[in-house]
Amino acid sequence: MYHLNRNPSLAHARLRRIRPTQLSIGYAEVELKAAQWARLGKRQREIALAQHVFPAVLGPSRAYYIIDHHHLGIALLQQGIEEVLLAVLDDLSWLEQSIFWRTLEFRSWAHPYDRKGRRRDCRDIPRSLLQLQDDPYRSLAGMVRRAGGYAKEELPFAEFLWADFFRPRVPERLIKRDPRRATRDGLRLARSLDARYLPGWAGKAPYAS
């Protein structure tokens, strides 16, 4: 998934200082992960933190940028976790800022699209996980996947593609007012032929017997 050419090094980092590599997340996903974490006992939390690593790169000013697990990072911050373990995939700290972001995009390690699905400059990506925008359609994409609408894929940002698919088809107000109905609508749409280009599509191909 991360196109590794070498074994990553491990590093501990303050969660509040970690930089994101995207503009938006789905807060329903954050709430789900926070609830799962809250149900763990103290020892279970210690084990989970010791076993989970955030994939990251070392960037300009020697700041750590995580390239996945943004939802979990925010959930842990909300639960008062201060430090996490990183798998540092590459040291790009010597690059100029513009070249750094261009390199991340080339490697599919950055996703500079806002909560409306619009392409933005990488300079608009915030410096803190807590500043990420809430995209209701990213939340819907997660709800539809968990309901069996499509298969989970390891491709970077796959669920953002699904979010963009739902964006013109499901009213945003419905996601907020009645998420269960929005999920049902999303399930129907996810299995339609219109969605067959998307990763993890689980519908029936027109040429299938």
N, CA and C of each residue as an Amber inpcrd file, in Angstrom:
protein
   627
   0.8220000  -1.2160000   0.0000000   0.0000000   0.0000000   0.0000000
   0.8490000   1.2570000   0.0000000   1.9950000   1.2250000   0.7150000
   2.7840000   2.4400000   0.8620000   4.0460000   2.4420000  -0.0060000
   4.1970000   1.4320000  -0.8760000   5.3100000   1.3980000  -1.8230000
   6.6480000   1.4930000  -1.1060000   6.8510000   0.6310000  -0.1250000
   8.0810000   0.6740000   0.6510000   9.2410000   0.0890000  -0.1430000
  10.3700000   0.7430000  -0.0770000  11.5920000   0.2210000  -0.6650000
  12.5920000  -0.2010000   0.3990000  12.2690000   0.0560000   1.6410000
  13.1920000  -0.2670000   2.7320000  12.3780000  -0.4890000   3.9940000
  12.9960000  -1.0650000   4.9860000  12.3110000  -1.2580000   6.2470000
  12.1270000   0.0910000   6.9320000  10.9300000   0.3810000   7.4080000
  10.7160000   1.6680000   8.0890000  11.3780000   1.6780000   9.4510000
  11.7610000   2.8590000   9.8800000  12.2670000   3.0190000  11.2400000
  11.1000000   3.3950000  12.1460000  11.2410000   3.1140000  13.4280000
  10.1910000   3.4200000  14.3860000  10.5640000   4.6630000  15.1840000
   9.5590000   5.4590000  15.5060000   9.7830000   6.6780000  16.2870000
   8.5520000   6.9540000  17.1300000   8.7710000   7.5220000  18.2990000
   7.6720000   7.9930000  19.1290000   7.4770000   9.4790000  18.8490000
   6.2220000   9.9160000  18.8200000   5.9420000  11.3200000  18.5180000
   4.7550000  11.8080000  19.3370000   4.8000000  13.0820000  19.6640000
   3.6620000  13.7150000  20.3310000   2.5290000  13.8500000  19.3330000
   1.3820000  13.3370000  19.6990000   0.2500000  13.2950000  18.7670000
  -0.1800000  14.6850000  18.3330000  -0.1010000  15.6560000  19.2240000
  -0.5260000  17.0190000  18.8790000   0.4180000  17.6870000  17.8860000
   1.6350000  17.1680000  17.7560000   2.5950000  17.7720000  16.8390000
   2.6300000  17.0980000  15.4820000   1.9270000  15.9890000  15.3510000
   1.9170000  15.2720000  14.0850000   1.1070000  16.0540000  13.0490000
   1.6190000  16.1100000  11.8320000   0.9680000  16.8550000  10.7550000
   0.1180000  15.9130000   9.8940000  -1.0400000  16.3500000   9.4480000
  -1.8530000  15.5520000   8.5190000  -1.3790000  15.7210000   7.0810000
  -1.8340000  14.8320000   6.2180000  -1.5270000  14.9300000   4.7890000
  -2.8140000  14.9680000   3.9660000  -3.8990000  15.3660000   4.5920000
  -5.1720000  15.5380000   3.8960000  -5.9240000  16.6850000   4.5510000
  -6.9810000  17.1240000   3.8880000  -7.7480000  18.2700000   4.3660000
  -8.9910000  17.8880000   5.1500000  -9.5410000  16.7190000   4.8700000
 -10.8370000  16.3840000   5.4400000 -10.8700000  14.9520000   5.9490000
 -11.8470000  14.6870000   6.8120000 -12.1140000  13.3610000   7.3390000
 -13.6280000  13.2350000   7.5230000 -14.0940000  12.0600000   7.9170000
 -15.4930000  11.8770000   8.2550000 -15.6230000  11.7320000   9.7610000
 -16.2990000  12.6730000  10.4060000 -16.3180000  12.6520000  11.8690000
 -17.1160000  11.4870000  12.4380000 -17.9900000  10.8890000  11.6200000
 -18.6630000   9.6760000  12.0980000 -17.6360000   8.5700000  12.3260000
 -16.6020000   8.5360000  11.4910000 -15.5300000   7.5550000  11.6600000
 -14.7440000   7.8390000  12.9410000 -14.4990000   9.1050000  13.2020000
 -13.7800000   9.4890000  14.4200000 -14.5790000   9.0700000  15.6490000
 -15.8750000   9.3390000  15.6320000 -16.7200000   9.0040000  16.7750000
 -16.7700000   7.5000000  17.0090000 -16.7950000   6.7240000  15.9300000
 -16.8000000   5.2710000  16.0530000 -15.5170000   4.7700000  16.7030000
 -14.3840000   5.2780000  16.2360000 -13.1030000   4.8380000  16.7810000
 -12.9330000   5.2990000  18.2240000 -13.4210000   6.4950000  18.5440000
 -13.3450000   6.9810000  19.9230000 -14.1860000   6.1030000  20.8460000
 -15.3570000   5.6850000  20.3730000 -16.2190000   4.8150000  21.1820000
 -15.5730000   3.4510000  21.3880000 -14.9370000   2.9240000  20.3440000
 -14.2480000   1.6370000  20.4770000 -13.1110000   1.7390000  21.4850000
 -12.3830000   2.8330000  21.4420000 -11.2720000   3.0300000  22.3620000
 -11.7700000   3.1820000  23.7980000 -12.8630000   3.9080000  23.9670000
 -13.4010000   4.1480000  25.3080000 -13.8280000   2.8490000  25.9900000
 -14.1710000   1.8230000  25.2010000 -14.6060000   0.5570000  25.7740000
 -13.4370000  -0.3220000  26.2360000 -12.2340000   0.0310000  25.8640000
 -11.0730000  -0.7630000  26.2520000 -10.6630000  -0.4750000  27.6920000
 -10.1870000  -1.4880000  28.3670000  -9.6300000  -1.2990000  29.6940000
  -8.2270000  -0.7170000  29.6100000  -7.6720000  -0.3530000  30.7480000
  -6.3620000   0.2860000  30.7780000  -5.2880000  -0.5840000  30.1410000
  -5.2580000  -1.8670000  30.4980000  -4.2420000  -2.7600000  29.9520000
  -4.4440000  -2.9530000  28.4570000  -5.6860000  -3.0650000  28.0190000
  -5.9780000  -3.2170000  26.5930000  -5.5170000  -1.9960000  25.8060000
  -5.6770000  -0.8310000  26.3940000  -5.2220000   0.3930000  25.7250000
  -3.7070000   0.3970000  25.5830000  -3.0180000  -0.0170000  26.6170000
  -1.5530000  -0.0620000  26.5750000  -1.0780000  -1.0030000  25.4730000
  -1.7270000  -2.1570000  25.3650000  -1.3580000  -3.1270000  24.3370000
  -1.6560000  -2.5670000  22.9500000  -2.8260000  -1.9440000  22.8000000
  -3.2110000  -1.3880000  21.5040000  -2.2350000  -0.3080000  21.0440000
  -1.8300000   0.5590000  21.9600000  -0.8830000   1.6190000  21.6100000
   0.4850000   1.0610000  21.2630000   0.8930000   0.0040000  21.9610000
   2.1980000  -0.5920000  21.7070000   2.2360000  -1.3170000  20.3650000
   1.0830000  -1.8140000  19.9240000   1.0300000  -2.6050000  18.6950000
   0.6860000  -1.7870000  17.4550000   0.0530000  -0.6310000  17.6430000
  -0.3790000   0.1430000  16.4840000   0.6730000   1.1800000  16.1010000
   1.0000000   1.2210000  14.8180000   1.9240000   2.2390000  14.3210000
   1.2350000   3.0610000  13.2400000   1.5220000   4.3500000  13.2380000
   1.0100000   5.2550000  12.2110000   2.0640000   5.3830000  11.1170000
   1.7420000   5.0840000   9.8610000   2.7090000   5.3000000   8.7860000
   2.9570000   6.7910000   8.6110000   4.2090000   7.1620000   8.4970000
   4.5540000   8.5840000   8.4710000   5.8020000   8.8180000   7.6290000
   6.0240000  10.0660000   7.3060000   7.2730000  10.4950000   6.6820000
   7.8120000  11.6620000   7.4910000   9.1220000  11.8200000   7.4560000
   9.7600000  12.9730000   8.0810000   9.8570000  14.0640000   7.0330000
   9.2440000  15.2110000   7.3160000   9.1570000  16.2650000   6.3270000
   9.9750000  17.4920000   6.6910000   9.7640000  18.6010000   5.9650000
  10.4660000  19.8490000   6.2350000  10.3370000  20.2690000   7.6910000
  11.3820000  20.9230000   8.1900000  11.4880000  21.3170000   9.6000000
  11.4800000  20.0990000  10.5210000  11.7320000  18.9250000   9.9350000
  11.8070000  17.6540000  10.6620000  10.5200000  17.3690000  11.4370000
   9.4110000  17.7450000  10.8210000   8.1020000  17.4220000  11.3820000
   7.6440000  16.0860000  10.8150000   6.8880000  15.3560000  11.6230000
   6.3380000  14.0860000  11.1740000   4.9650000  14.3120000  10.5350000
   4.7660000  13.6950000   9.3750000   3.5060000  13.7600000   8.6530000
   2.9480000  12.3490000   8.5360000   1.7630000  12.1030000   9.0930000
   1.1790000  10.7730000   8.9380000   0.4490000  10.6960000   7.6050000
   0.5170000   9.5410000   6.9650000  -0.0830000   9.3900000   5.6440000
  -1.3000000   8.4650000   5.6780000  -1.7180000   8.0740000   6.8730000
  -2.9100000   7.2560000   7.0400000  -3.3310000   7.3130000   8.5070000
  -4.5300000   6.7820000   8.7930000  -5.0470000   6.6510000  10.1600000
  -5.3300000   8.0020000  10.8150000  -5.7300000   8.9740000  10.0070000
  -6.0620000  10.2910000  10.5470000  -7.2550000  10.2330000  11.5060000
  -8.2490000   9.4100000  11.1700000  -9.4340000   9.3110000  12.0350000
  -9.0600000   8.7840000  13.4150000  -8.2250000   7.7520000  13.4380000
  -7.7910000   7.2040000  14.7200000  -6.9760000   8.2270000  15.4960000
  -6.1220000   8.9620000  14.8110000  -5.3210000   9.9740000  15.4880000
  -6.1680000  11.0050000  16.2010000  -7.2300000  11.4770000  15.5440000
  -8.1260000  12.4500000  16.1690000  -8.8590000  11.8160000  17.3400000
  -9.3140000  10.5790000  17.1610000 -10.0250000   9.8830000  18.2410000
  -9.1240000   9.7280000  19.4690000  -7.8620000   9.4040000  19.2640000
  -6.9340000   9.2530000  20.3850000  -6.6750000  10.5950000  21.0690000
  -6.5760000  11.6400000  20.2850000  -6.4280000  12.9740000  20.8740000
  -7.6190000  13.3020000  21.7600000  -8.8080000  12.9870000  21.2840000
 -10.0160000  13.2560000  22.0650000 -10.0560000  12.4230000  23.3420000
  -9.3710000  11.2940000  23.3340000  -9.3340000  10.4230000  24.5040000
  -8.1490000  10.7340000  25.4200000  -7.4070000  11.7780000  25.1040000
  -6.3260000  12.2190000  25.9690000  -4.9990000  11.5160000  25.7620000
  -4.8400000  10.7780000  24.6580000  -3.5700000  10.1120000  24.3760000
  -2.5630000  11.1470000  23.8790000  -1.3640000  11.1170000  24.4250000
  -0.3740000  12.1480000  24.1050000   0.7020000  11.6880000  23.1280000
   1.0390000  10.4030000  23.1470000   2.1530000   9.9240000  22.3350000
   1.7850000   8.6410000  21.6060000   2.2430000   8.5130000  20.3600000
   1.9760000   7.3200000  19.5580000   3.2640000   6.8760000  18.8770000
   3.2030000   5.6690000  18.3200000   4.3450000   5.0830000  17.6260000
   4.1790000   5.2730000  16.1160000   5.2480000   5.6860000  15.4650000
   5.2340000   5.9120000  14.0290000   6.1440000   4.9220000  13.3200000
   5.7370000   4.5150000  12.1310000   6.6130000   3.8000000  11.2090000
   7.0450000   4.8120000  10.1540000   8.2720000   5.2730000  10.2390000
   8.7560000   6.3350000   9.3500000   9.2200000   5.7020000   8.0480000
   8.4560000   5.9330000   6.9910000   8.7010000   5.2730000   5.7200000
   9.8020000   5.9240000   4.9040000  10.0220000   7.2180000   5.1230000
  11.0710000   7.9050000   4.3680000  11.4160000   9.2140000   5.0630000
  12.6420000   9.6490000   4.8530000  13.1070000  10.9430000   5.3520000
  13.1590000  11.9050000   4.1680000  12.1600000  12.7830000   4.1100000
  12.0800000  13.7850000   3.0460000  12.2800000  15.1920000   3.6030000
  12.9250000  15.2650000   4.7670000  13.0680000  16.5450000   5.4540000
  13.9760000  17.5120000   4.7030000  14.7790000  16.9910000   3.7980000
  15.7320000  17.8370000   3.0760000  15.1200000  18.5050000   1.8460000
  13.8730000  18.1370000   1.5200000  13.2220000  18.7100000   0.3440000
  12.5920000  20.0680000   0.6360000  12.5260000  20.9140000  -0.3870000
  11.7610000  22.1420000  -0.2630000  10.2790000  21.7990000  -0.1110000
   9.5320000  22.6870000   0.5320000   8.1380000  22.4030000   0.8530000
   7.3310000  22.0080000  -0.3800000   7.4620000  22.7430000  -1.4690000
   6.6750000  22.4540000  -2.6630000   7.0400000  21.0950000  -3.2570000
   8.3370000  20.7690000  -3.2660000   8.7820000  19.4870000  -3.7980000
   8.3530000  18.3570000  -2.8730000   8.3620000  18.6220000  -1.5760000
   7.9190000  17.6240000  -0.5960000   6.4710000  17.2130000  -0.8760000
   5.5860000  18.1890000  -1.0320000   4.1830000  17.8700000  -1.2670000
   3.9720000  17.2160000  -2.6250000   4.7280000  17.6560000  -3.6190000
   4.6130000  17.0440000  -4.9420000   5.0260000  15.5720000  -4.8790000
   6.0530000  15.2860000  -4.1040000   6.5240000  13.9120000  -3.9370000
   5.4760000  13.0630000  -3.2200000   4.8680000  13.6130000  -2.1730000
   3.8270000  12.8790000  -1.4570000   2.6480000  12.5680000  -2.3750000
   2.2390000  13.5230000  -3.1710000   1.1300000  13.2740000  -4.0980000
   1.4900000  12.2150000  -5.1280000   2.7070000  12.2640000  -5.6480000
   3.1440000  11.2780000  -6.6270000   3.0950000   9.8690000  -6.0440000
   3.4060000   9.7480000  -4.7670000   3.4010000   8.4490000  -4.1070000
   2.0300000   8.0820000  -3.5310000   1.0290000   8.9000000  -3.7880000
  -0.3300000   8.7090000  -3.2230000  -0.2880000   8.7440000  -1.7020000
   0.5090000   9.6460000  -1.1620000   0.6410000   9.8150000   0.2850000
   0.0010000  11.1200000   0.7590000  -0.6610000  11.8400000  -0.1190000
  -1.3350000  13.0770000   0.2680000  -2.6410000  13.1780000  -0.5190000
  -3.6240000  13.8300000   0.0910000  -4.9520000  13.9520000  -0.5290000
  -5.4870000  15.3560000  -0.2710000  -5.0600000  16.3340000  -1.0820000
  -5.4440000  17.7340000  -0.8390000  -6.8020000  18.1110000  -1.4120000
  -7.8630000  17.4790000  -0.9000000  -9.2230000  17.7820000  -1.3350000
 -10.0490000  18.1740000  -0.1160000 -10.8450000  19.2230000  -0.2570000
 -11.5700000  19.7380000   0.8960000 -12.8760000  18.9720000   1.1240000
 -13.6890000  19.4430000   2.0820000 -14.9140000  18.7360000   2.4670000
 -15.9720000  18.7180000   1.3660000 -15.7660000  19.5070000   0.3260000
 -16.6790000  19.5030000  -0.8220000 -16.1200000  18.6860000  -1.9850000
 -14.9870000  18.0460000  -1.7680000 -14.3700000  17.2660000  -2.8250000
 -13.5900000  18.0920000  -3.8280000 -13.2990000  19.3310000  -3.4800000
 -12.5960000  20.2280000  -4.4000000 -11.0890000  20.1550000  -4.1780000
 -10.3460000  20.1390000  -5.2750000  -8.8820000  20.1180000  -5.2170000
  -8.3870000  21.4410000  -4.6690000  -7.4810000  21.3610000  -3.6840000
  -6.8940000  22.5630000  -3.1020000  -5.3810000  22.4770000  -3.1670000
  -4.7350000  23.6000000  -2.9150000  -3.2830000  23.6100000  -2.8410000
  -2.8460000  22.8820000  -1.5750000  -1.7480000  22.1630000  -1.6700000
  -1.2560000  21.4330000  -0.4950000  -0.9320000  22.3690000   0.6630000
  -0.6750000  23.6230000   0.3520000  -0.4030000  24.5870000   1.4210000
  -1.6220000  24.8300000   2.2910000  -2.8100000  24.4380000   1.8060000
  -4.0360000  24.6020000   2.5820000  -4.2310000  23.4840000   3.6050000
  -3.4350000  22.4360000   3.5170000  -3.5510000  21.3520000   4.4960000
  -3.1420000  21.8960000   5.8640000  -3.9780000  21.7210000   6.8780000
  -3.6730000  22.3020000   8.1970000  -2.4710000  21.6480000   8.8680000
  -2.0050000  22.2860000   9.9070000  -0.8420000  21.7960000  10.6320000
  -1.2100000  20.8490000  11.7640000  -2.4900000  20.7430000  12.0670000
  -2.9380000  19.9230000  13.1850000  -4.0590000  18.9830000  12.7510000
  -4.0850000  17.7780000  13.3140000  -5.1710000  16.8400000  13.0400000
  -6.5190000  17.4180000  13.4450000  -6.5370000  18.1940000  14.5150000
  -7.7890000  18.7290000  15.0260000  -8.3710000  19.8270000  14.1470000
  -7.6230000  20.2600000  13.1320000  -8.1070000  21.2900000  12.2240000
  -8.6760000  20.7200000  10.9230000  -8.7280000  19.4020000  10.8080000
  -9.2570000  18.8020000   9.5840000 -10.7540000  19.0490000   9.4620000
 -11.2280000  19.2230000   8.2370000 -12.6330000  19.5110000   7.9530000
 -13.4680000  18.2290000   8.0080000 -14.7150000  18.3710000   8.3860000
 -15.6380000  17.2450000   8.4070000 -16.3420000  17.1440000   7.0590000
 -16.1480000  16.0240000   6.3700000 -16.8300000  15.7550000   5.1100000
 -17.8910000  14.6870000   5.3840000 -19.1770000  15.0540000   5.4100000
 -20.2310000  14.0660000   5.6920000 -20.2380000  12.9020000   4.7110000
 -19.7860000  13.1280000   3.4890000 -19.7830000  12.0590000   2.4970000
 -18.6720000  11.0420000   2.7660000 -17.5910000  11.4840000   3.4050000
 -16.5810000  10.5110000   3.8400000 -17.1500000   9.6480000   4.9610000
 -17.9600000  10.2450000   5.8260000 -18.6430000   9.4660000   6.8570000
 -19.5960000   8.4580000   6.2170000 -20.3600000   8.9030000   5.2110000
 -21.2980000   8.0190000   4.5330000 -20.5580000   6.8580000   3.8710000
 -19.4260000   7.1490000   3.2500000 -18.6570000   6.0850000   2.6040000
 -18.2530000   5.0180000   3.6160000 -17.8560000   5.4330000   4.8140000
 -17.5020000   4.4710000   5.8480000 -18.6960000   3.6710000   6.3260000
 -19.8380000   4.3300000   6.4820000 -21.0410000   3.6310000   6.9400000
 -21.5090000   2.6020000   5.9140000 -21.4410000   2.9600000   4.6380000
 -21.8600000   2.0340000   3.5890000 -20.9100000   0.8360000   3.5250000
 -19.6230000   1.0710000   3.6670000 -18.6670000  -0.0520000   3.6400000
 -18.9240000  -1.0010000   4.7960000 -19.1220000  -0.4520000   5.9980000
 -19.3460000  -1.3220000   7.1610000 -20.6680000  -2.0930000   7.0350000
 -21.6040000  -1.5530000   6.2670000 -22.8810000  -2.2370000   6.0510000
 -22.7920000  -3.2710000   4.9320000 -21.6250000  -3.4220000   4.3310000
 -21.4350000  -4.4130000   3.2910000 -21.6410000  -3.9150000   1.8790000
 -21.6630000  -2.6120000   1.6910000 -21.9110000  -2.0490000   0.3680000
 -20.7690000  -2.2470000  -0.6100000 -19.5590000  -2.3200000  -0.1130000
 -18.3940000  -2.5740000  -0.9640000 -17.2750000  -3.1270000  -0.0860000
 -16.2810000  -3.6980000  -0.7190000 -15.1900000  -4.3310000   0.0150000
 -14.1320000  -3.3070000   0.3860000 -13.5210000  -3.5120000   1.5380000
 -12.4450000  -2.6300000   1.9640000 -11.2360000  -2.8570000   1.0740000
 -10.6460000  -1.7830000   0.6060000  -9.4710000  -1.8350000  -0.2560000
  -8.2870000  -1.1910000   0.4460000  -7.0900000  -1.6800000   0.1220000
  -5.8790000  -1.1050000   0.7000000  -5.3450000   0.0690000  -0.1110000
  -6.0130000   0.3920000  -1.2100000  -5.5830000   1.5310000  -2.0160000
  -5.7150000   2.8210000  -1.2110000  -4.7270000   3.7050000  -1.2730000
  -4.8190000   4.9680000  -0.5340000  -6.0440000   5.7810000  -0.9440000
  -6.7600000   6.2920000   0.0440000  -7.8660000   7.2280000  -0.1580000
  -9.0330000   6.6230000  -0.9520000  -9.1670000   5.2980000  -0.9260000
 -10.2370000   4.6500000  -1.6750000 -11.6100000   5.1540000  -1.2310000
 -11.7820000   5.3620000   0.0690000 -13.1030000   5.7630000   0.5530000
 -13.4390000   7.1970000   0.1880000 -12.4290000   8.0060000  -0.1190000
 -12.7230000   9.3480000  -0.6290000 -13.3040000   9.2700000  -2.0390000
 -12.8890000   8.2740000  -2.8230000 -13.4950000   8.0890000  -4.1430000
 -14.9670000   7.7430000  -4.0030000 -15.2790000   6.8960000  -3.0230000
 -16.6810000   6.5760000  -2.7740000 -17.4410000   7.8030000  -2.2780000
 -16.8020000   8.6070000  -1.4530000 -17.4490000   9.8360000  -0.9780000
 -17.8200000  10.7290000  -2.1540000 -16.9150000  10.8540000  -3.1110000
 -17.1990000  11.6880000  -4.2820000 -18.3010000  11.0870000  -5.1500000
 -18.3990000   9.7650000  -5.1540000 -19.4830000   9.1170000  -5.8920000
 -20.8370000   9.4450000  -5.2590000 -20.9090000   9.4090000  -3.9290000
 -22.1760000   9.6910000  -3.2440000 -22.5370000  11.1800000  -3.2620000
 -21.5510000  12.0330000  -3.4210000 -21.7560000  13.4710000  -3.2400000
 -22.9090000  14.0440000  -4.0730000 -23.0190000  13.7460000  -5.3620000
 -24.1450000  14.3060000  -6.1290000 -25.4130000  13.4640000  -6.0640000
 -25.3670000  12.3510000  -5.3420000 -26.4780000  11.3950000  -5.3800000
 -27.2710000  11.3080000  -4.0730000 -26.6710000  11.7020000  -2.9600000
 -27.3230000  11.6290000  -1.6540000 -27.3060000  13.0180000  -1.0300000
 -28.4370000  13.5740000  -0.6520000 -28.4470000  14.9230000  -0.0650000
 -27.6530000  14.9590000   1.2580000 -26.8590000  15.9870000   1.4210000
 -26.0740000  16.1150000   2.6520000 -26.9770000  16.2080000   3.8750000
 -28.1000000  16.8960000   3.7320000 -29.0050000  17.0390000   4.8760000
 -29.5600000  15.6850000   5.3240000 -29.7030000  14.7370000   4.3870000
 -30.1940000  13.4100000   4.7560000 -29.1530000  12.6630000   5.5910000
 -27.8890000  12.8100000   5.2530000 -26.8260000  12.1500000   6.0250000
 -26.8550000  12.6290000   7.4640000 -27.0810000  13.9210000   7.6410000
 -27.0710000  14.4880000   8.9870000 -28.3650000  14.1930000   9.7460000
 -29.4970000  14.2120000   9.0230000 -30.7980000  14.0490000   9.6860000
 -31.1540000  12.5880000   9.9260000 -30.8450000  11.7410000   8.9530000
 -31.2420000  10.3360000   9.0320000 -30.1270000   9.4630000   8.4490000
 -29.0320000   9.2670000   9.1880000 -27.8960000   8.5120000   8.6440000
 -28.2370000   7.0760000   8.2660000 -29.2140000   6.4650000   8.9440000
 -29.5870000   5.0900000   8.5880000 -30.2180000   5.0360000   7.1980000
 -31.1040000   5.9760000   6.9310000 -31.7090000   6.0150000   5.5950000
 -30.6610000   6.3550000   4.5360000 -29.7770000   7.2830000   4.8710000
 -28.7160000   7.6420000   3.9310000 -27.8440000   6.4230000   3.6320000
 -27.5900000   5.6090000   4.6470000 -26.7970000   4.3970000   4.4420000
 -27.5340000   3.4130000   3.5490000 -28.8400000   3.2680000   3.7540000
 -29.6200000   2.3820000   2.8860000 -29.5700000   2.8560000   1.4300000
 -29.7290000   4.1470000   1.2390000 -29.6310000   4.6990000  -0.1130000
 -28.2310000   4.4630000  -0.6760000 -27.2280000   4.6390000   0.1880000
 -25.8530000   4.4250000  -0.2380000 -25.5790000   2.9840000  -0.6320000
 -26.1800000   2.0300000   0.0920000 -26.0240000   0.6120000  -0.2480000
 -26.5610000   0.3190000  -1.6420000 -27.7340000   0.8600000  -1.9270000
 -28.3300000   0.6440000  -3.2490000 -27.4460000   1.2410000  -4.3380000
 -26.9620000   2.4400000  -4.1180000 -26.1170000   3.1010000  -5.1030000
 -24.7790000   2.3870000  -5.2730000 -24.2260000   1.8870000  -4.1540000
 -22.9140000   1.2450000  -4.1950000 -22.9280000  -0.0200000  -5.0380000
 -24.0800000  -0.6740000  -5.1220000 -24.1720000  -1.9210000  -5.8870000
 -24.6510000  -1.6980000  -7.3150000 -24.8920000  -0.4410000  -7.6600000
 -25.3650000  -0.1340000  -9.0090000 -24.2120000  -0.1990000 -10.0090000
 -24.5700000  -0.2900000 -11.2910000 -23.5460000  -0.3200000 -12.3350000
 -22.7820000   0.9960000 -12.4170000 -23.4100000   2.0690000 -11.9930000
 -22.7300000   3.3670000 -12.0360000 -21.4780000   3.3740000 -11.1590000
 -21.4460000   2.4920000 -10.1640000 -20.3300000   2.4680000  -9.2170000
 -19.2720000   1.4310000  -9.5720000 -19.4010000   0.7770000 -10.7140000
 -18.5320000  -0.3630000 -11.0020000 -17.0710000   0.0140000 -11.2240000
 -16.7670000   1.2830000 -11.4120000 -15.3820000   1.7260000 -11.5870000
 -14.6640000   1.9160000 -10.2620000 -15.3920000   1.8400000  -9.1610000
 -14.8200000   2.1740000  -7.8550000 -14.1530000   0.9690000  -7.1980000
 -13.1130000   1.2080000  -6.3760000 -12.4180000   0.1000000  -5.7140000
 -13.3310000  -0.6160000  -4.7160000 -13.3300000  -1.9490000  -4.7810000
 -14.1310000  -2.7300000  -3.8510000 -15.5750000  -2.9120000  -4.2660000
 -15.9310000  -2.4940000  -5.4900000 -17.3250000  -2.6130000  -5.9460000
 -17.8050000  -4.0410000  -5.8080000 -18.9900000  -4.2190000  -5.2410000
 -19.5130000  -5.5590000  -4.9790000 -20.8210000  -5.8350000  -5.7070000
 -21.1080000  -5.0690000  -6.7430000 -22.2980000  -5.3080000  -7.5380000
 -22.1090000  -6.4350000  -8.5330000 -23.0960000  -6.6640000  -9.3540000
 -23.0490000  -7.7270000 -10.3540000 -22.7570000  -7.1100000 -11.7080000
 -21.6630000  -7.5520000 -12.3150000 -21.2810000  -7.0240000 -13.6270000
 -22.3220000  -7.4020000 -14.6690000 -22.5660000  -6.5450000 -15.6570000
 -23.6130000  -6.8210000 -16.6590000 -23.3100000  -8.0560000 -17.5020000
 -22.0450000  -8.4490000 -17.5890000 -21.6740000  -9.6010000 -18.4030000
 -21.5540000 -10.8680000 -17.5540000 -21.8130000 -10.7660000 -16.2350000
 -21.6960000 -11.9510000 -15.3840000 -22.8720000 -12.8940000 -15.6290000
 -22.6020000 -14.1790000 -15.5430000 -23.6520000 -15.1720000 -15.7600000
 -24.4800000 -15.3830000 -14.5030000
